[in-house]
Every structure is written in C-alpha cells, then in structure tokens.
Amino acid sequence: MMPTDYSPAPNLLKDRVLLVTGAGQGLGWAAALALAGLGASVVLLGRSTSKLEQTYDDIIAAGGPQPAIFPMDLAAAFDADFEALAGAIGYQMGRLDGICHCAAQFTALQPQSSDSVADWLPLFRANAAAPAAINRACAPLLEKSGGSVVLVGETHGGAPAAYWGGFAVSKAALEAYFRIQADEWSDAPMRINLFVPGPAHTPQRAKTHPGEAKDALPSVETLARELAWLMGPDSAGVRGQRIEFLA
C-alpha cells in the first residue's frame, strides 16, 4: 500500500516508457494521465481508437510527453498480435519500463443458467489470457529495464458471488496467473504486483450499480496515484504482492 504521506518527485518517471492497457476510459485513462504527469512516455492500448485519441489529447493538454497509440481488441488478439506490440514498442520507443494492465471486459450480471461458452470466452481472453500474453511478449524488454508490471484485479476474483459468472472466474484466473508469474519472477530483474481497487467510480461500476451515489466512491484519479507509485522506482522493493485499496 502506498504510504499515506507519499508525494512523488516531479518528473519521477522522466525518460521511462510505460504501457497502459484500457487507456481509453476509466482507470486506464486516469493511470495514463498520472504516469504522463510524472514524465513518462505512455503507450496507450485499447479497443477504441477515438477514445485513445481523446486520452492522447488530454495528456498533451496537460503538458505531458507525446504518447503513442496502439489500438487492439484483447478479446480477439493472438500471440502474433502481442509479439507485434512488443516489437513496435522496442522499435519505436527503444525500451519498456513497465506495464499497467487496466483493461477489463465486462458484459452484464446474470445467472449462470443464462451463461454460454460464447459469453465466457471473451472474458477469459481479455481479462486473463491477454495480460499473460502481453507480459510474455514484453518480458525481454522488461528484463533489460528491470520493469514494473501491475495487474488490476477485482474484488470478485477473490470473493466470487452470485451473478458475477464468467467475469469473476476470469478475474480469479488472473489472480492465479499473478501468483505463478510472481513466483517465476521472484529473482528476475522485473517485478509484478496485483492491485485490487475495490468499489470505485468507474464505467464498469456504473453498469453493475447504476443507482449508487457516485460521489461516495473513490475516483479513478485517486486510484491512479496508487498505480503510479507501484509503477515507479519508489516502490522498487514491492514485488509479488496482492494490494487492496482501502478508501
């Protein structure tokens, strides 16, 4: 957990290249702006080019370094696509210092009797298989830089409940992957952590709790400060940790 009195140095992440998935909205958007605000050159990945372009514009308007845009549908991508992503980052940016996995696929709450394989597969691909594949493809770059990888989990991945179906199971799979990868990277130059935000004012939360008072929830900007700390050198000793955000 980030120290309560933590204040990052200006340009803490200057000259670093960081990949943010799900950068077109919600927590990914806030994380991209927070990282760029500390001087990082951010690679923006998401499904919607128009949303990524808006994030790009927001970073430039705030005075951040020029970001890069990489549109990709994680639920439809294969190994060759992830290898192409890593190759493009290495060629165009010259390095990669970390990955912030904010992308998540969610459809709707429904009973398992209504679920189908077609419902579950995109969830598993986007929420569990894609983060693992991105890390695998980018591992050589991360090893060179001693990079930081942060996976964004979800409370129902550790405490599943009725109607959360394939989403909860895919997030549980992400947690299992995290523990395996953390073990395999225990002595590696790069590190990996799992950040579980809890209830927050996000687009997904608006779908699952439409009548909730949004001003009572932590903002994505508040959560993004924690992610920026985990991505940067000030948390260098934190590895293999499951970190729950406590509002």
N, C-alpha and C positions, 0 to 999 in steps of 0.2 A: 504494500500500500504506500502511495506517495506520502512523504512527510507532510504534516499539516502546515508547516511553515515554509514549504518549498517554494522557491522563486527562481526560475531558470535564468541563467545569464543571457543577455542579449546576444543574438547570433550564435546560440549554443550549437545549432545544427548546421552552421555555415559550411559549405563545400561537401555536405553529405547528400546522397541520393536515396530517397525513400519511396517505396511503392505503397500506395494505399488502394485497396480494393473497395468497391462500393462507394467510390468517391463522389458520386453524383447527387447524393442526398443524405440526410440524417447524420448519423455518427461518422460515416466516411467523409462526408463533406466537411464537418467540423474538424475532424482529425487532419484532413489535408490543409485546411487553413491554419490550424495551430502549428503544424510542423513547418509550413512555409513561413509562418510568422517568426519562427526561430531560425530562419535562414536556410532551411532545407530546399533542395530542388526535388519537387514531388512528381512522381509518375502517377497519373490519375487513371484508374481502371474501373470500368463499369459497363453496363449494358447500353445505356442511352448516351449517344454522342452529344445530344443537345444539353443534357444535364451536366455532362463532363465539361462542356464548353462554358456553362454558367459557373461551375466551380473554378475553372481556369480564369474567367473574368474576375471573379471575386478575389482570387489570390493576387492578380495583377493590380486590382484596385486598392488592395491593402498594402501594396508595396513589396510583395514577396517576389522571390526569384521566379523566372519563367518556368512553368511546369510543362510536362509532356502529357499527352492524351493517348490512351491505348484502349479503344473500345473492345469489349469481349463479353460474350454471354457465357458465364461459368457453367451453366447447366447444359450447354451444348458443346463445350470445348473438349478436345482430346490432347494427348501427350504432345503431339506435334505443335499444337497451338501454344502450350505452355513453354515449350522449348523455343518457339519463335519469340515469345515475350521476353524470355531471359536473354536471347541473342540480341534482340533490339535494344534492351536496356544496356547490355555490355557494349554494344557498338556505338549507340548514340550518346549514352551518358558516361560511359567509361568505368562505372563502378556501381555497386549497390550496397548500401549500408543498413538496410532494414526493410521489413515488410509489415504493414499494419493491415491485417485481414478483417475489414469491417463489413464486407459483402455478406448478405444473408438472403436466402429465398424463403418466402412465406406466402401461403395462399389464403387459407382460412381455417378457423377452428371447426372441426366436425368430428362426429363419432367414427370409430374405426370401422364400423359396419358400412360406412359410406366411402372409405378409402379404397384406392386401387393401386396397382403397381405403377400405372401411369402418373398417379398423384405423388407417389413416394420417390420415384427415381430422380426427378429434377431436384428435389430437396437434398437427396444424398449427394448428388453430383456437385451442386453449388455449395452446400454447407459443410461437407466433409472431404469429398474426393478432390475438389479443386484446390483448397488450401494446401493439402498434402502435395498435390502435383506441382503447384507453384513453388513451394519450398524445395522440392526435389530438383526442379529445373534450375532454380536460382542458387542452389547450395554452393557451387563453385565460386560465385561472386560473393556470397555471404561469408564464405570461409576466408577469402582474401581480406575482407574488411573487418572481420570479427563482428558481423552484423547482429542486430536485434530483430527477432520476429515476435509479433504479438498476434495471437488468435483471439477474436472476440467471441466469447461463448454466450450462453443464455441460461437463465436460471432453470428452465425446464429440461435442460440437458442433464443436470444433476438431480433434479427433483421433478420427474415427469408426472403429469396429471391428465385426467380425462380430457379428451377432445384436442389435445395437442399433437397426437398422432405422429406422422412422419417427420414433422418439424422437430419435435422433442427427441425422437430417436436419432435423427441426423445430427443434432447438436450433442447428443450423448456419444455418438460415433466420433465427433470432433474432439471431445474430451479424451476418449480412448486413444485417438491418434496423438494428441498432445503429449500424453504420458509416455507413449512409445518413443516419440521423437525426442522428447526431453531426455529420456534415458540414453538414447543413441548419441545425443549431442552433449552428454554430460562433461566430456573432456574436449569438446570441439571449440574452435575459436568463436563460433556463433552461438547464440543462446535463443531460447524460446520460452515464452510465458503465455498463460491463458488469462484473459481479463473478462470477468463476468459483470456486466453493468448493473443488472437488476432493473426494476421499473424506471423508465426514463421517458422524456418527451420526444419520441421518435415516430416516424411514419408507421412502423410496424405496431407500435403500441396504440396508435390511433385506430388501427384495424381491429385489434383484439379487445380494446376497452374504449369504445367510442364516446361513452358518456362521462368519462373520467375528467376531473378537473386538472387540466394540463399544468397550471401554474404551481401545483403541489409536487411536481416531479422534477428531478434533476434535469437540467438542459443538456443537450448534446455538447455544448461548449464546455460545460463543467466536466463531463466525461472525457472530452478530448484532452484536457490538461493532464489527466492521468495517463492517457495513451502517449502523449508527448514525452512525459517523464520516462515511461517504460521503453520508448524508442531511443532515448538519448543516453549519453555517457554517464549521467548522474545516477542511473540505476544499474551500472555495469555489474554489480555483484548479485543482481536478482536474476535467477535462471531456474527454469523448471517449476515455477510457482503458479498455482491457481489463485488469482487475486480477485476477490469480490469487492465491488464498490459499495461502500457504506455511506449513504447520504447523510 
